[in-house]
Amino acid sequence: MNVVIRIISAVCGFLWGDLITIPLPGGGGVGISLLVILLIPTGLYFTIRTRFLPIRMFPEMLRITAEKRTGGQGGAISGVQALIVSTATRVGMGNLIGVVAAISAGGAGAVFWMWLSALIGSSTAFIEAVLAQVYKEKDPLYGGYRGGPAYYIHVFAERKRGGGKRRYSVVAVLFALSGLICWCGISQVISNSVSSAFQNAFSIPPLWTTVVLVVVSAVIVLRKNATVKVLDILVPIMAVCYFVITLVLIGMNIQVMPSVLQRIFQEAFGLRQAVAGGFGAVLMNGVKRGLFSNEAGSGSAPCAAAAADTDHPAKTGLLQALGVFIDTIVICSCTAFIMLVTPQEFISGLEGMDLLQASMQYHLGRFGVVFIALILWLFSFSTFIGILFYARSNVAYLFGDNWISQTGYKILALVMLFIGGLAAYTFVWDLGDVGIGLMTIFNILVILPMSREALDSLKDYERRMKDRES
C-alpha cells in the first residue's frame, strides 16, 4: 500500500505540481503546472475561435435556459436537465473548501483569477459539450442517450486508423478508466468532508453521518432513473439558498463591500504582491482552484451533455458554458465574499472548513455553522449522485451494456463513500486529482483537433438565430 501511495503522490505532483517556474523581478516566481499549461492556452484559443462566446452569447444562454423544456422522452433528458446534472458535480467542495484554500494561499486577488479562468473555461466547456452531442448514441439500458469523451475519442482514433471499426480505442479506454478512478477518489473525499463538518456543527459521530449518507445515496443511485429527478429538485434549491444567504450577508456588510472589491483587484495586480514575490501565488492559486472547480476541459460534464435530447448541439454547448459561469462566477464568489467581509482577527490561523464555519459563525452565530454544514452536505451529496450519472457512459464503454457492471461500479462507489467517512486518507485527494488530471490530458489532446466540428455547429446555430430574429 505504501508503494501505491507513493506512486499516486508522484503522479499527482507531476500533473498538478510546478512543472516550470517563471522568475519575477521582485523575487520568487510563478510556478506553472502541466494541467495549467494545457488548460489556459486551450481556453484562450477556444475563446478567440468562438469570438469571445462567454460574453457575446451570454444573453442567448439565458434565453435557452428560460425556454420551455424540450426532449426528455423515453428516458432522455432535456438540455436544462443536463445542465442541472453537470452543475450538481461542479457545485461541490471546490466551491467551499477550494475557494477557502485559494484565498488562504493567494489572498483576495486569487478571486479575480478564478473569475478569469471561468471566462476562459466557458469556451472549452462549449466545445467539449458540442462534440459529446454530435457523437452521442442510444442508451439501451437507461433509455435516451449516452456519450462523452470516451466516445468522441474513439471516433477520432478510428479516423486516424483510416477505418476498420474496432471495439476499443486505447486512449478512450484510458480516459474511461481515469474517470472511474477519479470518481472513486472523490467519493471518499465527499463523505470525509461531510462527516467532519457534521461532527463540528452537531457533535455527531462520523459513523452515524456516514451510514445515513450511504443509505440515502444507495436508495437513489441503485434505482434506474432516480438520479435526474432528485437533482432536478435538489440543485436549484441548494444553489438558490446559498446565493440568497450570501446576498443577506453582503447586505449586512454593505459598508465594507467597496473595500472588499478594491482589495480583490488591488491584490490581483498589486505592486506589493509583485515586489514581494507573491504575485505567482495569487495568480496560480486562483487559476488552479478555478479550473478544478468548474472542471472545464476535464471531460466530466460532456458525459451529461451527451445525454441531452436537444434540437441543436450548440444549445447544449451554450448551456454547459453557462454552467461554468454559475459554478465560478456565482457560487465560488459567494464563498469568497463570505470570507472577505469577515474581520481578519476572527479567522486568523484557521483554514479549510474551520475557517468557513468561523466566518459564518461571526455573521450569523450558531445558525451560520449549522447552515454551512447542511449546505456542504447538499453540495457533496449532489456531487456524488452526479458523478455516478457520469460514470454510466464510461462503464458502458469499457464493459458493454449490462446491469452487472453498472451496478458493480455503483456498489464500489458506495463502499468508497462509506470508507471515506470513517478514515481520513490523505492520498485519496491525490487519487481524485490524478484521475481528473489524466482525464484532462486525454480530453484536451483530442478536442483541439476535433474542434472544427464544434465551431461549425456554432456557425450554423448563429445562422439560425439570425433567421429567427429577421
Secondary structure, DSSP 8 states (H G I E B T S, - for coil): -HHHHHHHHHHHHHHHS-SEEEE-TTSSEEEE-HHHHHHHHHHHHHHHHTTSHHHHTHHHHHHHHHS------TT-B-HHHHHHHHHHHHSSHIIIIIHHHHHHHH-THHHHHHHHHHHHHHHHHHHHHHHHHHT-EE-TTTSSEE--HHHHHHHHHHHHHTS---S--HHHHHHHHHHHHHHHHHHHHHHHHHHHHHHHHH---HHHHHHHHHHHHHHHHTSSSHHHHHHHHHHHHHHHHHHHHHHHHHHHTGGGHHHHHHHHHHHHH-HHHHHTT-HHHHHHHHHHHHHHHH-TTSSSTHHHHTTB--S-HHHHHHHHHHHHIIIIIIIIHHHHHHHHTS-HHHHTT--HHHHHHHHHHHHHTHHHHHHHHHHHHHHHHHHHHHHHHHHHHHHHHHH-S-HHHHHHHHHHHHHHHHHHHH---HHHHHHHHHHHHHHHHHHHHHHHHHHHHHHHHHHHHHHHHHHHH-
